[in-house]
Amino acid sequence: MPLKKKSPDFVLFLTVMTLLSLGVIMVFSASEYSTLITYNDSFYFFKRQAVWALLGLIAMFVMMNYDYWRLKNHIWTLLIVAFILLILVLIPGIGREVNGARRWIALGPLTFAPAELAKLSVIIFVAYGLSRQKERVRQFSKGVLPYLTVMTLAAGLIMLQPDLGTTLSLAGIVFAMIFAAGASMAHLGSIAAAGLAAVVFAIVMEPYRMKRFLAFLDPWADPQGAGFHIIQGLYAIGSGGLFGLGLGQSRQKFLYLPESHTDSIFAIIGEELGFIGASLVIMLFILFVWRGLKIAVSSQDPFASLLATGVTAWIGVQAIINIGVMTGSLPFTGIPLPFISSGGTSLLFTMAGVGILLNISRYTAAR
């Protein structure tokens, strides 16, 4: 058990605060026109994002001061609650359906996405389990399979929503944690191959996913259909040039680019802030991953090290997928950009994860 607290990692804290502040500003800029048309209020999503950012900050400070090793006492509770909610969200009348996906549970005027709680719960569960395996982690059936099974069950329920982006994110997180725990390269290669096969199967079996994949290869083959979102995103990023059109000056937000304030917000950043602004955002995520991995490596507690790896992979993998999709580097799938995209549950749990990471940084051997 850690004996002496230090101050939390200031560079990590400053990085997160910068991304969070930029997110609130960009959500307003990207949504002001669409919300004026839909809700007669240009500040509709800005106000919601500001409230969730405040709640996220509270969650971050709470978890930053709630000693991380106490999370071991709540592992099964968190995991069971997460699985129950993942099942409930699939039930008509409980789960809220939007654009053909049932990913949210309505809580009055607010909505809750169980997949976000599931990600954090699985990270804590896998970190605790793998930290106890030690050398047995190189034995697939005893050291790795139990945690892959839990991840697969969670991923299967998330796929039923359906939500391929979150499923890929969760799989990437757990894979990074298993790698950090010291699993053999042969086992990692087999897991990666099985995962790739599962993704291919998921794409082939769903016509709309197949259309998205073909649109990724050639979006201009169907510019008004499957390729529309990709093309509009590339138009936004390309028109920004080096310095951008200026904050608030996006043209694509005038109902051209779908989901401009959520999954597509990086394209608006590229359009308004240009190559320099978009590169700054990417550099901030790289800085976050560097500090997160430094905390993981510096921790002398195996549970803390794997927990830090999981939280860092969570943010890093999700950012890679979102930015990769919006730049046409990856096939299209909807997933928010951490700290920046509009989305209450995602922001709340992401900030809670950051709080855990900052908490761990208070007990590391070096900075």
C-alpha positions as CSV (number, residue, x, y, z in Angstrom):
1,M,0.0,0.0,0.0
2,P,1.3,3.5,-0.9
3,L,2.7,5.3,2.2
4,K,3.2,8.9,1.1
5,K,1.3,11.1,-1.3
6,K,2.9,13.6,-3.7
7,S,1.2,16.3,-5.7
8,P,-0.5,14.9,-8.8
9,D,1.1,15.1,-12.3
10,F,0.8,18.8,-13.2
11,V,1.6,18.3,-16.9
12,L,-1.2,15.7,-17.2
13,F,-3.6,17.9,-15.3
14,L,-2.8,20.9,-17.5
15,T,-3.1,18.8,-20.7
16,V,-6.6,17.6,-19.7
17,M,-7.7,21.1,-18.7
18,T,-6.6,22.5,-22.1
19,L,-8.5,19.8,-24.0
20,L,-11.6,20.2,-21.8
21,S,-11.6,24.0,-22.3
22,L,-11.1,23.6,-26.0
23,G,-13.9,21.1,-26.1
24,V,-16.5,23.4,-24.5
25,I,-15.5,26.2,-26.9
26,M,-15.6,23.9,-30.0
27,V,-19.0,22.4,-29.0
28,F,-20.5,25.8,-29.0
29,S,-18.9,26.8,-32.3
30,A,-19.9,23.6,-34.0
31,S,-23.5,23.4,-32.8
32,E,-24.6,27.1,-32.6
33,Y,-26.4,27.0,-36.0
34,S,-28.0,23.5,-35.8
35,T,-29.3,24.2,-32.2
36,L,-30.7,27.5,-33.3
37,I,-32.7,25.7,-36.0
38,T,-33.7,22.7,-33.8
39,Y,-34.1,24.3,-30.4
40,N,-34.3,28.0,-31.1
41,D,-31.3,28.4,-28.8
42,S,-27.7,28.7,-30.1
43,F,-26.3,27.9,-26.6
44,Y,-28.3,24.7,-26.2
45,F,-25.4,22.2,-26.4
46,F,-22.9,24.7,-25.1
47,K,-24.8,24.9,-21.8
48,R,-25.2,21.1,-21.6
49,Q,-21.5,20.6,-22.3
50,A,-20.5,23.2,-19.7
51,V,-22.6,21.5,-17.1
52,W,-21.2,18.1,-17.9
53,A,-17.7,19.6,-17.9
54,L,-18.3,20.9,-14.4
55,L,-19.6,17.5,-13.3
56,G,-16.6,15.8,-14.9
57,L,-14.3,18.1,-13.0
58,I,-16.0,17.2,-9.8
59,A,-15.7,13.4,-10.7
60,M,-12.0,14.0,-11.5
61,F,-11.2,15.7,-8.2
62,V,-13.2,13.1,-6.2
63,M,-11.3,10.2,-7.9
64,M,-8.0,12.1,-7.6
65,N,-8.5,12.1,-3.8
66,Y,-10.1,8.6,-3.5
67,D,-7.1,6.3,-3.0
68,Y,-7.0,4.1,-6.0
69,W,-6.4,0.8,-4.2
70,R,-9.8,1.1,-2.5
71,L,-11.3,0.5,-6.0
72,K,-10.5,-3.2,-5.4
73,N,-13.4,-3.3,-2.9
74,H,-15.9,-2.2,-5.6
75,I,-14.8,-4.3,-8.6
76,W,-17.6,-6.8,-8.6
77,T,-20.3,-4.2,-7.8
78,L,-19.2,-2.0,-10.7
79,L,-19.0,-4.9,-13.1
80,I,-22.4,-6.4,-12.2
81,V,-24.1,-3.0,-12.4
82,A,-22.4,-2.3,-15.7
83,F,-23.6,-5.6,-17.2
84,I,-27.2,-5.1,-15.9
85,L,-27.3,-1.7,-17.5
86,L,-25.9,-3.1,-20.7
87,I,-28.8,-5.5,-20.8
88,L,-31.4,-3.0,-19.7
89,V,-30.4,-0.5,-22.5
90,L,-31.4,-3.1,-25.1
91,I,-35.0,-3.4,-23.8
92,P,-37.5,-1.2,-25.7
93,G,-39.0,1.4,-23.4
94,I,-35.9,1.5,-21.2
95,G,-33.2,2.0,-23.8
96,R,-33.5,5.2,-25.9
97,E,-33.2,4.6,-29.7
98,V,-31.4,7.2,-31.8
99,N,-30.6,6.7,-35.5
100,G,-31.3,3.0,-35.2
101,A,-29.0,2.5,-32.2
102,R,-30.1,1.8,-28.6
103,R,-27.2,3.1,-26.5
104,W,-28.8,5.3,-23.9
105,I,-31.1,5.1,-20.9
106,A,-33.2,8.2,-20.4
107,L,-32.9,9.8,-17.0
108,G,-35.4,12.7,-17.2
109,P,-33.9,15.4,-19.4
110,L,-30.5,13.6,-19.4
111,T,-29.3,10.4,-21.0
112,F,-26.9,7.8,-19.6
113,A,-24.7,5.5,-21.8
114,P,-24.0,2.2,-20.0
115,A,-21.1,1.4,-22.3
116,E,-19.0,4.2,-20.7
117,L,-19.4,2.7,-17.2
118,A,-18.7,-0.7,-18.7
119,K,-15.3,0.5,-20.1
120,L,-14.2,1.8,-16.7
121,S,-15.5,-1.3,-14.9
122,V,-13.7,-3.7,-17.2
123,I,-10.4,-1.7,-16.9
124,I,-10.5,-1.9,-13.1
125,F,-11.4,-5.6,-13.2
126,V,-8.7,-6.5,-15.7
127,A,-6.1,-4.4,-13.9
128,Y,-6.8,-6.1,-10.6
129,G,-7.0,-9.6,-12.1
130,L,-3.8,-9.4,-14.2
131,S,-1.9,-7.8,-11.3
132,R,-2.4,-10.9,-9.3
133,Q,-1.4,-13.3,-12.0
134,K,2.3,-12.4,-12.1
135,E,4.1,-15.2,-14.1
136,R,0.8,-17.0,-14.8
137,V,-0.1,-14.3,-17.3
138,R,2.0,-16.2,-19.8
139,Q,-0.4,-19.1,-19.4
140,F,-3.3,-18.4,-21.8
141,S,-6.1,-20.4,-20.1
142,K,-5.4,-19.3,-16.5
143,G,-3.6,-15.9,-17.0
144,V,-5.4,-14.3,-19.9
145,L,-8.6,-16.1,-20.9
146,P,-10.7,-15.1,-17.9
147,Y,-10.2,-11.4,-18.6
148,L,-10.7,-11.8,-22.4
149,T,-14.0,-13.6,-21.6
150,V,-15.3,-10.8,-19.5
151,M,-14.3,-8.3,-22.1
152,T,-15.9,-10.4,-24.9
153,L,-19.2,-10.6,-22.9
154,A,-19.2,-6.8,-22.5
155,A,-18.2,-6.2,-26.1
156,G,-21.0,-8.6,-27.3
157,L,-23.6,-6.6,-25.4
158,I,-22.3,-3.4,-26.8
159,M,-22.4,-4.8,-30.3
160,L,-26.1,-5.5,-29.8
161,Q,-26.8,-1.8,-29.4
162,P,-25.0,-1.7,-32.0
163,D,-21.8,0.1,-31.4
164,L,-18.7,-1.1,-33.3
165,G,-16.6,1.9,-32.4
166,T,-16.9,1.4,-28.6
167,T,-16.4,-2.3,-29.0
168,L,-13.1,-1.7,-30.9
169,S,-12.1,0.8,-28.2
170,L,-12.8,-1.7,-25.4
171,A,-10.9,-4.5,-27.2
172,G,-7.9,-2.2,-27.8
173,I,-7.8,-1.2,-24.2
174,V,-7.8,-4.7,-22.9
175,F,-5.2,-5.8,-25.5
176,A,-2.9,-3.0,-24.3
177,M,-3.3,-4.1,-20.7
178,I,-2.6,-7.7,-21.4
179,F,0.5,-6.7,-23.4
180,A,1.6,-4.5,-20.4
181,A,1.1,-7.4,-18.0
182,G,3.6,-9.5,-19.9
183,A,1.6,-11.9,-22.0
184,S,3.5,-13.9,-24.5
185,M,3.8,-12.6,-28.1
186,A,2.4,-15.8,-29.4
187,H,-0.8,-15.3,-27.4
188,L,-1.0,-11.6,-28.3
189,G,-0.7,-12.5,-32.0
190,S,-3.5,-15.0,-31.7
191,I,-5.7,-12.5,-29.9
192,A,-5.0,-9.9,-32.5
193,A,-5.8,-12.3,-35.3
194,A,-9.0,-13.5,-33.7
195,G,-10.0,-9.9,-33.1
196,L,-9.4,-9.0,-36.7
197,A,-11.4,-11.9,-37.9
198,A,-14.3,-10.8,-35.6
199,V,-14.2,-7.3,-37.0
200,V,-14.2,-8.6,-40.6
201,F,-17.2,-10.9,-39.7
202,A,-19.1,-7.9,-38.1
203,I,-18.5,-5.8,-41.2
204,V,-19.5,-8.5,-43.7
205,M,-22.6,-9.6,-41.8
206,E,-24.1,-6.0,-41.7
207,P,-24.9,-4.4,-45.0
208,Y,-24.5,-0.8,-43.6
209,R,-21.1,-1.6,-42.2
210,M,-20.1,-3.1,-45.6
211,K,-21.2,0.1,-47.3
212,R,-19.2,2.2,-44.9
213,F,-16.1,0.0,-45.5
214,L,-16.5,0.4,-49.3
215,A,-17.0,4.1,-48.8
216,F,-13.7,4.2,-46.9
217,L,-12.0,2.7,-49.9
218,D,-13.7,5.1,-52.3
219,P,-16.1,7.7,-50.7
220,W,-16.7,9.4,-54.1
221,A,-18.3,6.2,-55.5
222,D,-21.4,7.1,-53.4
223,P,-21.0,10.8,-52.5
224,Q,-24.6,11.3,-51.5
225,G,-24.9,8.0,-49.5
226,A,-22.3,6.1,-47.6
227,G,-19.5,8.4,-48.6
228,F,-21.2,11.6,-47.7
229,H,-20.0,11.9,-44.1
230,I,-16.4,11.1,-45.0
231,I,-16.4,13.6,-47.9
232,Q,-17.9,16.4,-45.8
233,G,-15.3,15.8,-43.1
234,L,-12.5,15.9,-45.6
235,Y,-13.9,19.1,-47.1
236,A,-14.0,20.7,-43.7
237,I,-10.4,19.7,-42.8
238,G,-9.1,20.6,-46.3
239,S,-10.7,24.0,-46.4
240,G,-9.1,25.0,-43.1
241,G,-5.6,25.2,-44.7
242,L,-2.7,26.1,-42.4
243,F,-4.3,28.7,-40.1
244,G,-8.1,27.8,-40.5
245,L,-11.1,29.9,-41.4
246,G,-11.2,31.3,-37.8
247,L,-13.1,30.3,-34.7
248,G,-16.8,30.2,-35.4
249,Q,-16.3,30.5,-39.2
250,S,-17.0,26.9,-40.2
251,R,-19.1,26.4,-43.3
252,Q,-19.7,22.7,-42.8
253,K,-21.5,23.2,-39.5
254,F,-24.4,24.7,-41.5
255,L,-26.0,21.2,-41.7
256,Y,-23.5,19.8,-44.2
257,L,-21.4,17.8,-41.8
258,P,-23.4,15.3,-39.8
259,E,-22.8,15.1,-36.0
260,S,-20.6,18.2,-36.2
261,H,-20.5,18.8,-32.5
262,T,-20.1,15.1,-31.5
263,D,-18.2,12.5,-33.5
264,S,-17.2,14.9,-36.3
265,I,-15.9,17.7,-34.1
266,F,-12.2,17.2,-35.1
267,A,-13.2,18.1,-38.7
268,I,-14.6,21.4,-37.4
269,I,-11.4,22.0,-35.5
270,G,-9.4,21.4,-38.7
271,E,-11.7,23.8,-40.6
272,E,-11.8,26.6,-38.1
273,L,-8.3,26.3,-36.5
274,G,-6.5,24.9,-39.5
275,F,-3.6,22.4,-39.7
276,I,-1.9,24.2,-36.8
277,G,-4.9,23.9,-34.5
278,A,-5.6,20.3,-35.5
279,S,-1.9,19.4,-35.0
280,L,-2.0,21.0,-31.5
281,V,-4.9,18.8,-30.5
282,I,-3.1,15.7,-31.7
283,M,0.1,16.8,-29.8
284,L,-2.0,17.3,-26.7
285,F,-3.3,13.7,-26.9
286,I,0.3,12.5,-27.5
287,L,1.4,14.4,-24.4
288,F,-1.5,12.8,-22.5
289,V,-0.4,9.3,-23.5
290,W,3.2,10.0,-22.7
291,R,2.4,11.2,-19.2
292,G,0.0,8.4,-18.7
293,L,2.5,5.7,-19.7
294,K,5.2,7.5,-17.6
295,I,2.9,7.2,-14.6
296,A,2.3,3.5,-15.4
297,V,6.0,2.7,-15.7
298,S,6.9,4.7,-12.6
299,S,4.4,3.0,-10.3
300,Q,5.7,0.2,-8.1
301,D,2.3,-1.2,-7.5
302,P,1.3,-3.7,-10.3
303,F,-2.4,-2.9,-9.9
304,A,-1.8,0.8,-10.2
305,S,0.5,0.3,-13.2
306,L,-2.0,-1.7,-15.1
307,L,-4.8,0.6,-14.1
308,A,-2.9,3.6,-15.4
309,T,-2.1,1.7,-18.6
310,G,-5.8,1.0,-19.1
311,V,-7.0,4.6,-18.6
312,T,-4.2,5.8,-20.8
313,A,-5.1,3.3,-23.5
314,W,-8.8,4.3,-23.1
315,I,-8.1,7.9,-24.1
316,G,-5.4,7.1,-26.6
317,V,-7.3,4.4,-28.6
318,Q,-10.5,6.4,-28.7
319,A,-8.6,9.5,-29.9
320,I,-6.8,7.4,-32.6
321,I,-10.1,6.0,-33.9
322,N,-12.0,9.3,-33.9
323,I,-9.2,11.2,-35.6
324,G,-8.4,8.4,-38.0
325,V,-12.1,8.2,-39.1
326,M,-12.4,12.0,-39.6
327,T,-9.1,12.1,-41.7
328,G,-10.2,9.2,-43.8
329,S,-7.4,7.0,-42.4
330,L,-9.8,4.4,-40.9
331,P,-13.2,3.1,-41.9
332,F,-16.1,5.1,-40.6
333,T,-17.4,4.3,-37.1
334,G,-19.0,6.7,-34.6
335,I,-17.0,7.4,-31.5
336,P,-16.5,10.6,-29.6
337,L,-13.2,12.5,-29.3
338,P,-12.3,12.4,-25.6
339,F,-12.7,15.7,-23.7
340,I,-13.8,17.5,-26.8
341,S,-16.9,15.9,-28.4
342,S,-20.3,16.7,-26.9
343,G,-21.5,13.9,-24.8
344,G,-22.3,13.8,-21.1
345,T,-21.7,10.2,-20.0
346,S,-18.6,9.9,-22.0
347,L,-17.1,13.1,-20.6
348,L,-18.1,12.2,-17.0
349,F,-16.5,8.8,-17.0
350,T,-13.5,10.0,-19.0
351,M,-12.8,12.6,-16.4
352,A,-13.3,10.1,-13.6
353,G,-10.7,7.9,-15.3
354,V,-8.3,10.9,-15.4
355,G,-8.9,11.4,-11.7
356,I,-7.8,7.8,-11.1
357,L,-4.7,8.4,-13.2
358,L,-3.8,11.6,-11.3
359,N,-4.4,9.7,-8.1
360,I,-1.9,7.0,-9.1
361,S,0.6,9.7,-10.1
362,R,0.7,10.8,-6.5
363,Y,2.4,7.5,-5.5
364,T,4.8,7.0,-8.3
365,A,8.5,6.6,-7.6
366,A,9.6,9.2,-10.2
367,R,8.3,11.9,-12.5
